Amino acid sequence: MDMFRDGIELTASRRVDYVVDAYYHAITARFPRLRYRIGWDAIFYYIPLSFLPTELQDWISGKLRNALCTTLPAVLQKEKKQ
């Protein structure tokens, strides 16, 4: 849980006004956008990733997940030792 919290704190912003502005625009605009891209993670990771085929998206996401999440749950650690 601490690793998850650390990851969120590392990538998340404390500026919630970006989200509020996007909601406000979506509700009040005559022609709202289909998608609102908020944050640097969306701009530099999710948007370019969305142009790739699904299989490649899954492969890249899996590699990043394995690289960033090196800890295993206790049950899997026991199985790995045996």
Residue, then its C-alpha position, 0 to 999 in steps of 0.5 A: m500500500d505504501m508503494f501505491r501511495d508513493g507512486i500516486e504522490l510522485t505522479a499526481s498533482r495537488r492542483v485539482d482546479y484542472v479537473v474542476d475546470a474540465y468538468y465546468h467546461a464539459i457541463t457548460a459548453r455548447f459543444p463539449r469535447l469527447r475527452y478531456r486530457i488533464g495532467w502531464d501523464a495523459i499528455f506524455y503517456y496515455i495519449p501517445l499510447s492510445f495511437l498504438p495497437t492494443e497488443l502493443q499497448d498491453w505489452i508496454s503497460g506490462k513492461l512498465r508495471n513490472a519495472l515499477c512494481t517489483t514487490l510481490p504480495a506475501v503469498l507470492q513471495k513464499e511461493k517464489k522462495q520454494 
